[in-house]
Amino acid sequence: MKAQLLLCGIFALVFLLFSSATSDKNPASNSLTPPVSISEEIGLPFVQNDGLMDSEVLYFVDIAIGRVLITKNGIVYPVPPADHSAEYGAVLERFRIGSEYPAVVSKSETNVSYFLGNDPSKWKSSVPTAKVISLGEVFSGIELSLIASSSNIEKIFTVSPGGNPDDIRIPLLGPNKIQPSPKGTLRMQTGPGAIEFSEPVAFQEIDGKQTSVPVSYRMIDEFTYGFQISSADYRSDLPLTIDPIVQSTYFGGAGTEDFGAVLYHNGSVYIAGRTNSSSIPGTAGGYQANSGGSNDGFISKLNSSLTAVVQTTYLGGNKKDGVGTIVAGPNNELYVAGLTSSQNFPGMNASSLQQTYGGGIMDYFITRLSSDLTSMIQSTYLGGSSGEFCPSLIIDEPAGVLYLGGYVSSPDYPGIGSGSAQSIHAGGTEDFAITRLGLDLTNQMPAGTFISTYVGGSGDDELPTLMRHPSGDLYLVGHTTTSSGFPGIDGNSAQSTFGGGQNDLVAVQVSANLDQIIQATYIGGSGNEDNQHSVMDAAGQIYTAARTTSINFPSTSSGCTPNYLGGTSDLVVVKMTSLTSAPVATYAGGNKSDADAYIALGANQVYIAGKTNSKKLFGIRGATGLQAVKKGSNDFFLARFDLSLANLNQFTFLGGTGVEYEPVFTFDGAGNMLFMGQTTSADFPGVSGGAQSNHAGGVFDLVVSKLSNSLE
């Protein structure tokens, strides 16, 4: 497939296969195989027909319900019978392929051998296979490629500038009835059973951002379908993608990858984390092509479809390093922050704000990189003599400053002075800390720009998320063991007394100049609360996801799940309009243990992710989203709520047969979720066709997934 043809438009279809009774009154009542999404499936290779069957068959692939044939006249799908004793049916999508023989777009590493019968002339060994094949131009100006998973075939239509998506007209032979469903799918009933094509979604990339385009199936005649695309939203000079699938990819080497952050910027997906692999994908040409120590940080740039690694760079010195957060800055630069114990961290020089390692267990580092990951602009250490942990980074571009939040044990943390809101480490093992510094990261920043403050009480204060209010003030949410005397907590606080247990959540408002702690509040019940992640909306409202063991967490009565769900811990989602008024909260999770919460806002919804070993989520056995059941001992789970937290709109499992940990996610310009986490699963869903389709080794690889924001 010519690269320039990809500039025109890509159309993707996924079909969901299931059997049902022939009666239309309740077509799914006798389902033998429930509808499944590619997100749940293992990628399978297309096998070239090397004399194994009729010459009309070019490739075939054996999916869960039978053999799909790629022929000169279209694609033949098997249809499982509703009655086990009946024969299979079939549906043919009829079109002529546009090339003499399918071209291999992406070769599979797997070859297959067949030894059929006792005639050696019929035996075949090392038959080549492919992950992605192209059928060429099946309509004028429109090419078609295919990807397979264990229960799905994905069709990707690529429309050239001279092509017209209205020309996609596909007759279906075999069904006795074809009907769009109320949920947007296309259902085809045959005598033995039925197949269903999942609901299409469409987007275009405009000025580096993906923009949704309304799309639906249209029936051209009784047995021919196409697409109805909104002409008001569609630009024919730009790519158009119709794609209901999940795409995933592993990322990693022979060691272990963990930590992590994900960013969507200018049409690309950036991931970052920590690795002890001596070789990871895409480092050739990067700023730092080789590993520097026992653990290095890394940043990798992937294309928006997660099918290719564009560039990767290690980032680290001769000891232990890891990237914990990544944000986009001005001039198309990236800023990353993390932890290091290396005294030779790259990019440190005489201009760095802090040129030398501060000491102790770990220091922060902050680094400016070009967005193509090929050049370093500046780095600086930030740390004292003891230890720094858990960086959270935000940029105020108009003011030319960035803020770094975290928690520290150093009594001599840099930037603390007489103008700081809290100039003394208050006690315990760690206090929160916030630092403001210039975007250049150098010691030449204007006077008064660089300042830090502690925020904390006599106990341990940990795991804060730093946010910037529209007013300019800073907010952080973490958890604390300080049961009295926490700065800023007073009679005006939404919760002025410690709830109990070992930890409560605590939210704090600090002035932009870091010279005043304005207000704080506890949030917690009689058990333990551990902050996981928080986010602020454009109106300054805070949404927090945390872990709790409290069966009496405050303010859950108006939430969609007011009661503790069971097990050793639940997640809880909290909405705060201010630190002086009662929040709204809801429990989230299942009947066993739930943790590792992450939260973000998108499409006027609140999204959370976590890990769970619960089979029942929200009191329901079996999820209603794209993956119905838990597959491993720990799977990810995702859920979306309305902004009031009063209604749960969807939830799903996501994972393979191994274990999954530490989810993070963001959204692209079209509203699709870009999800990343750690996995040991060799069968994580949707990796077929991804940039790295196999788990590379070690304990954990990272896995990145692109999901519809419906979670369906």
C-alpha positions in Angstrom: 0.0 0.0 0.0 1.5 3.3 -1.0 2.2 5.6 1.9 0.7 8.6 0.1 -2.6 6.9 -0.2 -2.9 6.9 3.6 -3.5 10.6 3.4 -7.0 10.2 2.2 -9.0 8.1 4.6 -9.1 4.9 6.5 -12.3 2.9 7.1 -12.3 0.0 9.6 -15.0 -2.5 10.4 -15.1 -5.2 13.1 -17.7 -7.9 13.1 -19.0 -9.6 16.1 -19.9 -13.3 15.5 -22.5 -15.1 17.6 -25.2 -17.7 17.1 -28.9 -17.2 18.0 -32.3 -18.7 17.5 -33.8 -18.0 14.1 -36.8 -16.3 15.7 -36.6 -12.5 15.6 -38.7 -12.1 18.8 -35.6 -12.5 21.0 -32.6 -13.1 18.7 -30.0 -13.4 21.4 -31.9 -15.6 23.9 -30.3 -18.8 22.8 -26.8 -17.3 22.2 -24.1 -19.9 22.2 -21.2 -17.4 21.9 -21.8 -13.9 23.3 -20.9 -10.9 21.1 -17.2 -10.1 21.6 -14.9 -7.2 20.7 -11.5 -7.3 19.2 -10.3 -5.8 22.5 -10.8 -9.2 24.1 -9.0 -11.2 21.5 -5.6 -12.7 20.6 -4.2 -11.7 17.2 -4.2 -14.5 14.6 -2.2 -14.7 11.4 -3.6 -15.1 7.9 -2.4 -18.3 6.3 -1.6 -18.3 2.6 -3.4 -20.9 0.6 -0.6 -22.9 -0.8 -2.6 -25.6 -2.6 -4.4 -26.6 0.6 -7.9 -25.8 -0.8 -9.7 -24.5 -3.9 -7.6 -22.0 -5.8 -10.4 -19.3 -5.4 -9.2 -19.1 -1.7 -6.2 -16.8 -1.4 -5.8 -16.7 2.4 -7.7 -18.1 5.4 -7.7 -17.6 9.1 -9.1 -19.9 11.8 -11.0 -17.8 14.4 -12.9 -19.1 17.4 -16.1 -20.0 15.5 -14.6 -21.3 12.3 -12.5 -20.7 9.2 -12.8 -17.3 7.5 -11.9 -17.4 3.8 -10.4 -14.6 1.8 -11.3 -15.3 -1.8 -11.1 -13.5 -5.2 -14.7 -12.6 -4.8 -14.8 -11.4 -1.2 -14.8 -12.6 2.4 -16.7 -15.7 3.5 -17.7 -15.8 7.2 -18.9 -19.0 9.0 -22.1 -18.7 11.0 -22.4 -21.1 14.0 -25.8 -22.8 14.2 -28.1 -22.1 17.1 -28.9 -25.8 17.2 -25.7 -27.8 17.9 -27.0 -30.6 15.6 -27.5 -28.3 12.6 -24.9 -27.4 10.0 -23.0 -24.1 9.8 -24.2 -21.3 7.6 -22.1 -18.7 5.8 -22.2 -15.1 4.7 -20.2 -13.7 1.8 -19.3 -10.1 1.6 -19.0 -9.8 -2.2 -16.4 -7.6 -4.0 -13.6 -8.2 -6.4 -10.1 -7.8 -4.9 -8.1 -5.1 -6.6 -4.9 -7.0 -7.1 -3.8 -10.3 -8.6 -2.9 -11.5 -5.1 -3.1 -9.9 -1.6 0.0 -8.0 -0.6 1.5 -8.6 2.8 1.5 -5.3 4.7 2.8 -6.7 8.0 4.5 -10.1 8.0 3.8 -12.5 10.9 6.7 -14.2 12.6 4.7 -17.5 12.6 4.9 -20.1 9.8 2.6 -23.1 9.7 3.0 -26.7 8.4 0.3 -29.1 7.2 0.8 -32.9 6.9 -2.6 -34.1 5.5 -3.1 -37.7 4.5 -0.4 -40.1 3.4 0.6 -38.4 0.2 3.8 -36.4 0.8 3.1 -34.3 -2.2 0.1 -32.8 -0.2 2.3 -32.0 2.8 3.2 -28.3 3.3 5.8 -27.0 5.6 6.8 -23.4 6.6 3.7 -21.9 4.9 4.1 -18.1 5.3 1.5 -16.1 7.3 0.7 -12.4 7.7 -0.6 -10.1 10.4 -2.0 -7.5 7.9 -2.8 -8.1 4.2 -4.0 -5.7 1.5 -6.6 -6.7 -1.1 -5.8 -3.7 -3.2 -8.3 -1.3 -4.8 -11.6 -3.0 -4.2 -13.6 0.1 -5.3 -12.4 3.0 -7.4 -9.8 4.9 -5.4 -10.4 2.7 -2.3 -8.1 0.0 -1.0 -8.9 -2.6 1.6 -6.6 -4.2 4.2 -7.5 -6.9 6.8 -6.4 -7.8 10.3 -7.6 -10.8 12.2 -8.1 -11.7 15.9 -9.5 -14.8 17.5 -13.2 -13.8 16.9 -13.0 -10.8 14.6 -11.9 -9.6 11.2 -11.1 -5.9 10.9 -11.5 -4.3 7.5 -9.6 -1.1 6.9 -10.7 0.9 3.8 -8.2 3.5 2.6 -9.8 6.2 0.4 -7.6 8.2 -2.0 -8.2 11.9 -2.6 -10.1 11.0 -5.8 -12.2 8.3 -4.0 -15.6 8.7 -2.5 -16.7 6.8 0.6 -20.2 6.6 -0.9 -18.7 4.1 -3.4 -18.4 1.5 -0.6 -21.3 -0.7 -1.5 -21.0 -4.3 -0.3 -23.6 -6.9 -1.2 -24.1 -9.7 1.4 -25.0 -13.2 0.2 -26.4 -15.7 2.7 -28.6 -13.6 5.1 -32.3 -13.8 4.8 -32.6 -10.5 6.7 -30.3 -7.5 7.3 -31.2 -4.8 9.7 -29.4 -2.0 11.6 -30.0 -2.3 15.3 -31.0 0.5 17.8 -27.5 0.3 19.2 -25.9 1.1 15.8 -24.7 -2.3 14.8 -25.7 -4.2 11.6 -27.3 -7.6 12.2 -27.5 -10.3 9.6 -29.9 -13.2 10.2 -29.3 -16.5 8.5 -31.1 -19.8 8.8 -28.5 -21.4 11.2 -27.7 -18.2 13.2 -26.6 -14.6 12.9 -23.6 -12.3 12.6 -23.4 -8.7 13.7 -21.0 -5.9 12.6 -20.2 -3.6 15.5 -21.2 0.1 15.5 -18.8 2.3 13.4 -17.2 5.5 14.8 -15.4 8.0 12.6 -12.8 10.7 13.0 -10.5 12.9 11.0 -7.2 14.4 12.1 -7.4 18.2 11.6 -4.4 20.4 12.6 -2.9 17.5 14.6 -6.1 16.8 16.5 -8.6 14.0 15.9 -12.1 15.2 15.4 -15.2 13.0 15.5 -17.4 12.7 12.4 -20.9 11.3 12.7 -21.3 8.0 10.9 -23.7 5.1 10.7 -24.6 2.1 8.5 -26.9 2.7 5.6 -28.9 0.1 3.7 -28.5 0.7 0.0 -30.9 -2.1 -0.9 -32.3 -5.1 1.0 -29.0 -6.9 1.0 -26.3 -4.2 0.4 -24.8 -1.9 3.0 -22.6 1.2 3.0 -22.0 4.1 5.3 -23.8 7.3 6.0 -21.3 10.1 6.8 -22.3 13.6 7.9 -21.4 15.8 5.0 -21.4 18.8 7.3 -18.6 17.4 9.4 -16.6 15.5 6.8 -13.7 17.1 4.9 -13.0 15.1 1.8 -9.4 16.5 1.6 -8.4 14.9 4.9 -8.2 11.3 6.2 -11.4 9.8 7.6 -11.3 6.8 9.9 -14.3 4.6 10.6 -13.1 2.3 13.4 -15.0 0.6 16.2 -12.1 -1.5 17.3 -9.6 -1.5 20.2 -6.0 -1.4 19.1 -3.3 -2.4 21.6 0.4 -2.7 21.6 3.0 -4.0 24.0 6.1 -1.9 24.6 9.2 -3.3 26.2 12.3 -5.4 26.0 13.7 -8.5 27.7 13.7 -6.9 31.1 10.8 -5.1 33.0 9.0 -1.9 32.2 7.0 0.0 34.7 6.3 3.4 36.2 4.7 5.5 33.5 2.8 8.4 31.9 1.0 8.9 28.6 0.5 12.0 26.6 -1.3 12.9 23.3 0.4 15.7 21.5 0.2 16.9 17.9 -1.3 13.7 16.6 1.2 11.4 18.3 1.0 9.2 21.5 3.9 9.6 23.9 4.6 7.1 26.7 7.2 7.3 29.4 8.4 5.1 32.2 11.3 3.1 33.6 13.0 0.0 32.1 15.9 -2.3 33.0 15.9 -3.7 29.4 19.1 -3.2 27.5 17.2 -2.9 24.3 13.7 -1.4 23.8 12.0 -0.5 20.5 12.9 2.6 18.5 16.0 3.9 20.3 18.1 4.2 17.2 18.4 7.9 16.4 17.1 9.0 19.8 18.8 11.5 22.0 20.2 8.6 24.1 20.2 5.4 22.1 21.7 3.2 24.8 20.9 2.3 28.4 23.0 4.1 31.0 22.5 2.1 34.2 20.6 -0.6 36.0 17.3 1.2 35.4 16.8 4.0 33.0 13.9 6.3 32.2 12.6 6.3 28.6 10.2 8.3 26.4 8.7 6.8 23.3 6.7 8.4 20.5 4.0 6.2 18.7 1.7 7.0 15.9 -1.9 7.7 16.8 -3.1 4.2 15.7 -0.5 2.5 17.9 0.8 0.5 14.9 4.3 2.0 14.8 7.0 3.2 17.2 8.2 6.5 15.6 11.1 7.2 18.0 12.3 6.2 21.5 15.1 7.6 23.7 16.5 6.3 27.0 16.9 9.0 29.6 19.2 8.1 32.5 22.7 8.0 34.0 24.7 5.1 35.5 22.4 4.3 38.4 18.6 4.2 38.8 16.3 6.5 36.9 12.6 6.6 35.9 10.3 9.1 34.2 7.1 9.7 36.1 5.3 12.5 34.3 5.4 14.1 30.8 3.7 17.3 29.6 3.8 19.4 26.4 5.5 22.8 26.6 5.9 25.7 24.3 7.9 25.6 21.1 6.8 22.0 20.5 9.0 20.8 23.4 8.4 18.2 26.0 9.0 18.4 29.7 9.5 15.2 31.7 10.1 14.8 35.4 11.1 11.7 37.4 13.4 10.3 39.9 17.2 9.6 39.7 20.0 8.3 41.9 22.5 9.0 39.1 25.2 11.6 39.6 25.8 11.9 35.9 22.2 12.4 34.7 22.2 13.6 31.1 21.7 17.3 30.3 23.1 18.7 33.5 25.6 21.5 32.9 26.8 24.8 34.3 23.5 26.4 33.3 21.3 24.0 35.2 19.3 25.4 38.1 20.8 22.6 40.3 23.9 21.2 38.7 24.7 18.4 41.2 22.9 15.6 42.8 21.5 16.6 46.2 22.0 13.3 48.0 19.9 10.7 49.7 17.8 8.0 48.1 16.5 9.9 45.1 16.5 13.4 43.6 13.9 14.8 41.1 15.1 15.6 37.6 13.3 17.8 35.1 14.3 17.6 31.4 13.4 19.5 28.3 13.4 17.5 25.1 12.5 18.1 21.4 9.2 16.5 20.6 10.9 14.2 18.0 13.0 12.9 21.0 16.3 13.4 19.1 17.8 16.3 21.1 18.2 17.4 24.7 17.6 21.0 25.6 18.2 21.2 29.3 18.0 19.2 32.5 18.2 20.1 36.2 18.3 18.2 39.4 15.9 19.2 42.2 16.5 17.6 45.6 18.0 17.8 49.1 20.1 15.5 51.2 17.5 12.8 52.0 14.9 11.8 49.3 12.3 13.0 46.9 9.3 11.0 45.6 6.3 10.9 43.2 6.7 14.0 40.9 3.6 15.8 39.5 4.3 18.4 36.9 2.2 21.3 35.5 3.1 24.2 33.2 1.8 27.8 33.3 3.0 28.8 29.8 1.8 32.5 29.9 3.7 33.0 33.2 6.7 31.2 31.8 6.9 28.9 34.9 6.3 25.3 35.8 5.3 23.8 39.1 6.6 20.4 40.5 4.7 18.7 43.3 5.6 15.6 45.2 6.5 14.5 48.7 10.0 14.8 50.2 11.9 13.7 53.3 14.8 16.2 52.8 15.0 18.9 55.5 17.0 21.0 53.1 14.8 20.8 50.0 15.9 23.5 47.5 14.0 26.8 47.1 12.7 26.9 50.7 13.1 30.3 52.2 11.6 33.0 54.3 9.0 33.7 51.7 7.7 30.1 51.6 4.3 29.4 53.0 5.8 26.6 55.2 9.6 26.9 55.6 10.2 23.9 57.9 9.7 20.2 57.3 7.0 19.6 59.9 7.8 16.0 60.8 7.0 12.5 60.0 8.9 10.8 57.3 7.7 13.0 54.4 6.0 16.3 53.8 4.4 17.5 50.6 6.5 20.0 48.6 5.7 22.3 45.7 8.3 24.1 43.6 7.9 26.9 41.1 10.7 27.5 38.5 11.3 29.0 35.1 10.6 27.0 32.0 14.2 27.3 30.9 15.3 25.1 33.9 18.4 27.2 34.3 20.0 29.4 37.0 19.4 32.4 34.8 15.7 32.6 35.4 14.3 36.0 36.7 14.7 36.8 40.4 11.9 35.5 42.5 10.8 32.9 40.0 12.4 30.0 41.9 10.7 29.2 45.2 9.5 26.1 47.1 7.3 25.4 50.1 6.7 22.4 52.3 3.0 21.6 53.0 2.4 19.1 55.8 1.9 18.2 59.4 3.6 16.1 62.0 2.7 12.8 60.4 3.5 11.3 56.9 2.1 13.2 53.9 2.3 11.2 50.6 1.2 10.7 47.0 0.0 14.2 46.1 -1.4 15.2 42.7 -0.7 18.9 41.9 -3.4 20.9 40.0 -3.7 24.6 38.9 -7.0 26.4 39.5 -8.3 28.9 36.9 -7.6 31.6 39.5 -3.9 30.7 39.5 -3.9 29.1 42.9 -2.5 25.6 43.3 -4.3 22.6 44.7 -2.9 19.3 45.8 -4.7 16.2 47.0 -2.8 13.5 48.8 -3.1 11.5 52.0 -1.8 12.1 55.5 -1.4 10.4 58.8 -1.4 13.8 60.5 -4.5 13.5 62.7 -4.5 17.1 64.0 -2.8 20.3 63.3 -2.5 19.9 59.6 -1.9 23.4 58.1 -5.0 25.1 56.6 -7.6 22.9 58.3 -10.0 24.9 60.4 -13.6 25.4 61.2 -14.4 26.3 57.6 -13.0 23.1 56.2 -15.5 20.7 54.6 -14.2 18.0 57.1 -12.2 19.6 59.9 -11.5 16.4 61.9 -9.5 13.3 61.0 -11.9 10.5 60.0 -9.9 7.6 61.5 -7.7 4.7 60.4 -4.1 5.3 59.5 -4.6 7.7 56.5 -7.2 10.3 55.4 -7.2 12.1 52.1 -6.3 15.8 52.4 -6.8 18.6 49.9 -4.9 21.8 50.1 -5.1 25.2 48.4 -1.8 27.1 48.1 -1.2 30.6 46.5 0.4 30.8 43.1 3.4 32.5 44.8 3.8 29.6 47.2 3.7 32.1 50.1 0.4 31.1 51.7 -1.5 28.0 52.6 -5.1 29.2 52.0 -7.3 26.3 53.0 -7.2 22.6 53.5 -9.6 19.8 54.4 -9.6 16.2 55.4 -11.7 13.7 53.4 -12.1 10.2 54.9 -14.0 7.7 56.9 -13.0 5.4 59.8 -10.7 3.2 57.7 -7.7 4.0 55.6 -7.7 6.3 52.5 -4.8 6.3 50.0 -4.8 9.0 47.4 -4.2 7.7 43.9 -4.8 10.5 41.4 -6.8 13.7 41.0 -7.8 16.0 38.2 -9.4 19.5 38.0 -11.9 20.7 35.4 -12.1 24.1 33.7 -14.4 25.4 36.5 -11.9 24.5 39.2 -13.8 21.5 40.5 -11.6 18.6 41.8 -12.3 14.9 41.0 -10.2 12.4 43.0 -9.9 8.7 42.8 -8.6 6.9 45.9 -8.5 3.6 47.6 -10.4 3.2 50.8 -11.2 0.6 53.4 -13.9 2.8 55.1 -17.4 1.5 55.0 -18.6 4.9 56.1 -16.7 7.1 53.6 -18.4 10.5 53.7 -20.9 11.9 51.2 -21.6 8.8 49.2 -25.4 8.9 49.7 -26.1 10.7 46.5 -23.4 8.8 44.5 -24.4 6.0 42.1 -22.9 3.3 44.5 -23.5 4.6 48.0 -22.4 1.4 49.9 -19.1 -0.3 50.3 -18.8 -3.1 47.7 -16.7 -5.5 49.8 -13.3 -7.1 49.9 -10.1 -5.7 51.4 -10.4 -2.3 49.7 -12.7 -0.4 47.3 -12.0 2.6 45.1 -13.8 5.8 45.8 -14.4 8.7 43.4 -14.8 12.2 45.0 -16.0 15.5 43.5 -15.1 18.7 45.4 -16.5 22.1 44.3 -14.5 23.8 47.1 -12.6 22.8 50.2 -15.2 24.4 52.4 -18.3 22.5 51.2 -19.2 18.8 51.4 -18.1 16.7 48.5 -20.0 14.2 46.5 -18.6 10.6 46.4 -19.3 7.2 45.1 -17.7 3.8 45.7 -16.3 2.0 42.7 -14.9 -1.5 42.2 -16.0 -5.0 43.2 -16.4 -7.6 45.9 -12.7 -8.3 46.5 -9.7 -6.0 46.3 -9.5 -2.8 44.1 -6.5 -0.4 43.9 -4.3 1.6 41.5 -6.9 4.2 40.7 -6.5 6.8 37.9 -9.0 9.4 36.9 -9.6 11.8 33.9 -12.4 13.8 32.4 -13.6 13.4 28.8 -16.7 13.7 26.7 -18.6 15.2 29.7 -17.9 12.1 31.7 -15.8 11.1 34.6 -13.5 8.1 33.8 -11.6 6.0 36.2 -9.4 3.0 35.8 -8.0 0.6 38.4 -6.8 -2.9 39.0 -9.1 -5.5 40.5 -9.2 -9.2 41.5 -13.0 -8.9 41.8 -15.2 -11.0 39.4 -18.2 -8.8 40.3 -17.9 -5.1 39.6 -20.5 -2.7 41.1 -22.4 -5.7 42.4 -22.9 -7.2 38.9 -21.3 -10.5 37.8 -19.9 -9.8 34.3 -19.2 -6.3 32.9 -21.4 -4.7 30.3 -18.6 -3.1 28.3 -16.0 -4.3 25.8 -14.7 -7.2 28.0 -17.3 -9.0 30.0 -15.2 -11.1 32.3 -12.0 -11.0 34.3 -9.3 -13.2 32.7 -6.4 -13.1 35.1 -5.8 -12.8 38.8 -5.7 -9.0 38.4 -7.3 -7.3 35.5 -7.7 -3.6 34.8 -11.2 -2.3 35.1 -12.5 1.0 33.6 -15.7 2.9 34.4 -17.4 6.1 33.3 -19.8 8.2 35.3 -21.8 11.3 34.6 -20.3 14.5 36.1 -22.5 14.4 39.1 -21.3 10.9 40.0 -25.0 9.9 40.4 -25.0 7.6 37.4 -22.7 4.8 36.3 -22.8 4.8 32.5 -20.5 1.9 31.6 -17.8 -0.3 33.0 -15.6 -3.0 31.6 -12.7 -5.4 32.4 -9.5 -5.1 30.4 -6.7 -7.6 30.6 -5.3 -11.0 29.7 -4.7 -14.2 31.7 -1.7 -12.7 33.6 -1.8 -9.8 35.9 -2.2 -6.1 35.2 -1.1 -3.1 37.3 -0.7 0.7 37.4 -3.1 2.1 34.8 -2.8 5.7 33.4 -4.8 7.2 30.5 -5.6 10.3 28.6 -7.7 11.2 25.5 -6.9 12.0 21.9 -8.4 14.8 19.8 -11.3 12.5 18.8 -12.1 11.6 22.4 -10.7 8.1 22.2 -9.1 6.8 25.4 -5.3 6.2 25.3 -4.7 3.8 28.1 -1.4 2.4 29.4 -0.4 0.0 32.2 1.8 -2.9 33.1 1.0 -6.5 32.2 2.5 -10.0 32.5 -0.2 -11.3 30.1 1.1 -12.9 26.8 -2.5 -12.6 25.5 -3.4 -9.0 26.2 -6.4 -8.0 24.1 -6.1 -6.2 20.7 -2.3 -6.4 20.2 -2.7 -7.9 16.7 -1.5 -5.3 14.2 0.1 -3.2 17.0 3.6 -1.8 16.9 4.8 -4.7 19.1 2.4 -7.6 19.0 4.3 -9.9 21.5 5.3 -9.6 25.2 9.0 -9.2 25.0 10.0 -10.8 28.3 10.9 -9.9 31.9 8.2 -9.6 34.5 6.2 -6.7 33.0 5.9 -5.1 29.7 3.9 -1.9 29.3 0.8 -2.2 27.2 -0.9 0.7 25.4 -4.5 0.6 24.2 -6.7 2.9 22.1 -10.3 2.5 23.2 -13.6 4.1 22.2 -14.7 6.5 25.0 -17.9 4.5 25.2 -15.9 1.6 26.7 -18.0 -0.7 24.5 
